[in-house]
Amino acid sequence: MAELPVVLLPVGVDDDALDACLAALDAGTPAGTRVWLADDAQAGPRGLAIIERWLAATPLQADYTRRQRRLGEVEHVNQMLAACGDADVIVLAPDAVPTAGWATQLAACFARDAAIASATPWCNAGEVAAWPRIGEIAPMPGDPTRLARACAAMPPIHPELPAAVAHAVMLRGSARRKAGGLDAASYGSWYAALIDLSLRLSGLGWRNVLCETAFVARGGEGGPCDGDMDALAARWPTWHSRLAAFLMDDPLYESRQSLARRYAAIEEAPAQQQLFPGGDAVATASADHEVGNGDGDIEEEHAAGEPPASRDASP
């Protein structure tokens, strides 16, 4: 298997969500995958303890950096992306719960079409990439192992999306550089900045697609900061009508139905694979083999080079 891109995880303030996200990364991502946890002075004492414990035990090639003062969501992510140069990366929301094979499937999506600049997996709270119903927030999947297997069996068509969605997105480094990176001066949220970046990528001839062979769960949708939607409307006057038309027409309806049929046809995963209380589960590492490929501030020191190599979890 080819080396996977680095996974960028901006650390959030929700300790429980962070704990679940890190456990899901361990369970559903191949050992040795590079993961960069970048903390914009967000984690508290419990969050730092969770990160330190995870760093000591994870099979992933993980690094952690922390700023002494908060920079802001968009500029923070922008500097993470800049530190990776032209490399392809996956940006994962801090409250996301990836299922088995998710990163492998996203990388395979990029390999199929060099015109793809962003690939977004399905999500229970993914707006245009939401499953089982578009634009709705569904509960966290009760059997993510089964759902991952159903996604992996989907034909890898990779249809167009209006824009990438912030629960998880793979970005092509060369395309991102040509588009100019994120606009931290105009937007306060990664949610809005990602839409703006997607529209610029599309204007340059690149594709923003759905990776229908992968699923990343989330407790709820991301959202804009005050003024973000006005800024989007001013720069992209047709964006809101385009999004509304996509939500109403639902051109991915047949893909959603196909995934539902495949999910229903797979037997339920054994009860011992349910790792989280309350019925929510993260796919076990063994299930990853069942999933096919579908056919100053520490960060500032690395702004022009590779992601950091430090594993220091101290503030």
C-alpha positions in Angstrom: 0.0 0.0 0.0 1.3 3.5 -0.9 2.1 5.9 1.9 -0.9 7.8 3.0 -1.0 11.6 3.2 -0.5 13.3 6.6 -3.7 13.7 8.6 -4.0 17.2 10.0 -6.1 17.4 13.2 -6.7 20.9 14.7 -7.3 20.2 18.4 -10.6 21.5 19.7 -12.0 22.3 23.2 -14.3 19.2 23.5 -12.3 16.7 25.5 -14.7 13.8 25.0 -14.9 14.4 21.3 -11.1 14.5 21.1 -10.8 11.2 23.0 -13.3 9.5 20.6 -11.6 10.9 17.5 -8.2 9.7 18.6 -9.6 6.2 19.4 -11.2 6.1 16.0 -8.0 7.1 14.3 -6.2 4.3 16.0 -8.9 1.7 15.1 -9.5 2.7 11.5 -6.2 4.0 10.1 -3.2 1.9 9.0 -0.4 1.8 11.5 2.4 4.3 10.7 0.1 6.9 9.1 1.4 10.3 9.9 -0.9 12.4 12.1 -0.3 16.0 13.2 -2.3 17.2 16.2 -2.0 21.0 16.1 -3.3 22.8 19.2 -4.2 26.5 18.8 -4.1 26.9 22.6 -7.4 25.1 22.8 -6.9 22.0 24.9 -7.3 22.2 28.7 -5.6 20.1 31.3 -7.8 17.0 30.6 -7.4 17.4 26.9 -3.6 17.6 27.3 -3.7 14.4 29.4 -5.7 12.6 26.7 -3.2 13.7 24.0 -0.2 12.7 26.1 -1.7 9.2 26.9 -2.6 8.7 23.2 0.8 9.7 21.9 2.4 7.2 24.2 0.3 4.3 22.9 -0.8 5.0 19.3 0.5 2.8 16.4 0.3 5.9 14.2 3.3 8.2 13.5 1.9 11.1 15.5 3.2 14.5 16.4 1.7 17.3 18.6 2.4 21.0 18.7 0.8 23.7 20.8 0.7 27.5 20.4 1.1 29.7 23.5 -1.5 32.1 22.2 -4.5 31.5 20.0 -4.1 32.4 16.4 -7.6 31.8 15.1 -9.2 28.8 13.4 -8.6 29.7 9.7 -5.1 31.1 10.1 -4.2 28.1 12.3 -5.3 25.6 9.6 -3.7 27.8 6.9 -0.3 27.6 8.6 -0.7 23.9 9.0 -1.4 23.5 5.3 1.5 25.8 4.4 3.9 23.7 6.6 3.0 20.7 4.4 4.1 22.4 1.2 2.8 20.8 -1.9 2.0 17.5 -0.2 -1.6 16.1 -0.3 -3.2 16.2 3.2 -6.4 15.2 4.9 -7.9 17.7 7.3 -10.1 16.1 9.9 -12.5 17.9 12.2 -11.6 17.5 15.9 -15.0 15.9 16.7 -15.0 13.5 13.8 -15.0 9.7 14.1 -13.5 8.0 11.1 -14.5 4.5 10.2 -12.3 1.7 8.9 -10.3 2.4 5.8 -11.3 6.0 5.5 -7.9 7.5 4.8 -7.0 4.6 2.4 -10.2 5.2 0.4 -9.6 9.0 0.2 -6.1 8.4 -1.1 -7.5 5.9 -3.7 -10.0 8.5 -4.8 -7.2 11.0 -5.6 -5.2 8.4 -7.4 -8.1 7.7 -9.8 -8.4 11.3 -11.2 -5.6 13.9 -11.2 -8.2 16.6 -11.7 -9.6 16.0 -8.2 -8.6 18.8 -5.8 -10.8 17.9 -2.8 -12.5 14.7 -1.8 -15.1 14.5 1.0 -16.4 11.3 2.5 -20.0 10.6 3.5 -21.0 11.7 7.0 -24.1 11.5 9.1 -23.8 15.3 9.5 -22.3 16.2 6.2 -24.8 18.6 4.6 -24.4 17.9 0.8 -22.4 14.7 1.7 -24.8 13.6 4.4 -26.1 10.0 4.6 -28.8 8.6 4.8 -30.6 11.9 3.9 -29.1 15.0 2.3 -28.9 18.1 4.5 -30.0 16.4 7.7 -28.1 15.5 10.8 -28.6 11.8 11.6 -27.5 10.0 14.8 -23.9 8.7 14.9 -23.9 5.3 13.2 -24.5 2.4 15.5 -22.4 -0.1 13.5 -19.6 1.8 11.8 -17.7 -1.3 10.8 -20.7 -2.5 8.8 -21.1 1.0 7.3 -17.4 1.1 6.3 -17.7 -2.2 4.5 -20.9 -1.0 2.7 -19.1 2.2 1.5 -16.0 0.2 0.3 -18.3 -1.8 -1.9 -19.7 1.3 -3.6 -18.6 1.9 -7.3 -16.0 4.7 -7.2 -17.7 7.2 -9.4 -16.7 10.3 -7.3 -19.5 12.7 -8.4 -19.1 16.5 -8.1 -20.0 18.4 -4.9 -20.8 22.1 -4.8 -17.9 22.4 -2.3 -15.9 20.3 0.1 -17.4 19.7 3.6 -15.4 20.3 6.8 -16.0 17.0 8.7 -13.1 15.5 6.7 -11.5 16.5 3.4 -8.5 15.5 1.4 -6.8 18.4 -0.4 -4.4 18.2 -3.3 -1.3 20.2 -2.3 -0.5 21.4 -5.8 -4.0 22.6 -6.4 -4.2 24.3 -3.1 -1.0 26.2 -3.7 -2.3 27.4 -7.1 -5.5 28.6 -5.5 -3.7 30.6 -2.9 -4.5 28.8 0.3 -7.1 29.8 2.8 -8.4 33.4 3.2 -7.9 34.1 6.8 -8.6 37.8 6.4 -12.2 37.3 5.1 -13.4 34.3 7.1 -13.4 33.3 10.8 -14.4 29.7 10.4 -12.8 26.7 8.6 -16.3 25.9 7.5 -16.6 29.1 5.3 -12.9 29.2 4.3 -13.1 25.7 2.9 -16.2 26.6 0.8 -14.3 29.6 -0.5 -11.2 27.5 -1.3 -13.4 24.9 -3.0 -15.0 27.5 -5.2 -11.6 29.0 -6.2 -10.4 25.5 -7.0 -13.4 24.9 -9.2 -12.9 28.2 -11.0 -9.3 27.0 -11.8 -10.7 23.8 -13.4 -10.2 21.4 -10.5 -12.9 19.1 -9.1 -14.5 18.9 -5.6 -15.9 15.4 -5.3 -17.6 12.9 -3.0 -15.6 9.9 -2.0 -18.5 7.5 -1.7 -16.3 4.7 -0.6 -15.5 6.3 2.8 -17.5 7.4 5.8 -16.5 9.7 8.6 -19.0 10.3 11.4 -19.6 13.4 13.4 -21.7 14.5 16.3 -23.0 17.6 14.5 -22.3 19.9 11.6 -19.7 22.6 11.6 -20.9 26.2 11.0 -19.8 29.7 10.0 -18.7 32.6 12.3 -20.6 35.8 12.3 -20.2 37.6 9.0 -18.9 34.5 7.1 -22.0 33.9 5.0 -22.2 37.5 4.1 -18.6 37.4 3.0 -19.3 34.3 0.9 -22.3 35.9 -0.7 -20.4 39.1 -1.6 -17.5 37.1 -3.2 -19.7 34.3 -4.7 -23.1 35.8 -5.5 -24.5 32.5 -6.9 -23.2 30.3 -4.1 -26.4 30.2 -1.9 -28.7 29.6 -4.8 -26.4 26.9 -6.1 -26.3 25.2 -2.7 -30.0 25.4 -2.3 -30.6 23.8 -5.8 -28.2 21.0 -4.9 -30.0 20.3 -1.6 -33.4 20.3 -3.3 -32.5 18.3 -6.4 -30.3 15.9 -4.5 -28.3 14.6 -7.5 -26.7 12.0 -5.2 -30.1 10.4 -4.3 -29.3 7.2 -6.1 -25.9 6.9 -4.5 -27.5 7.3 -1.1 -30.0 4.6 -1.9 -27.3 2.3 -3.2 -25.3 2.7 0.1 -28.5 2.0 2.1 -29.1 -1.2 0.2 -25.5 -2.4 0.6 -25.6 -1.6 4.3 -28.8 -3.5 4.7 -27.3 -6.5 2.9 -24.3 -6.8 5.2 -24.8 -8.8 8.4 -24.4 -6.8 11.6 -20.9 -6.7 13.1 -20.3 -8.9 16.2 -21.3 -7.2 19.5 -17.7 -7.3 20.8 -16.8 -4.8 18.1 -18.9 -2.2 19.8 -16.2 -0.1 21.5 -18.0 2.9 22.7 -20.8 3.0 25.3 -24.3 3.9 24.1 -24.1 1.8 21.0 -21.7 4.0 19.1 -18.7 2.1 17.7 -15.4 2.6 16.1 -14.3 0.1 13.5 -11.7 -2.3 14.8 -8.3 -2.5 13.2 -8.9 -6.0 11.9 -12.0 -4.7 10.0 -9.6 -2.5 8.1 -8.4 -5.5 6.2 -11.9 -6.3 5.1 -12.3 -2.9 3.4 -11.1 -2.8 -0.2 -9.7 0.3 -1.9 -12.7 0.6 -4.3 -10.7 -0.2 -7.1 7.9 31.2 19.3 5.3 29.0 18.4 6.3 25.6 17.5 4.1 25.5 14.4 5.6 28.8 13.1 9.1 27.2 13.2 7.8 24.7 10.5 5.8 27.1 8.4 7.9 26.5 5.3 8.8 22.8 5.7 7.6 19.4 6.8 5.1 18.9 9.7 6.9 18.9 13.1 8.5 15.8 14.5 8.1 16.7 18.2 5.9 14.4 20.4 6.0 16.8 23.3 2.5 17.1 24.7 3.3 19.8 27.3 1.9 23.3 26.9 
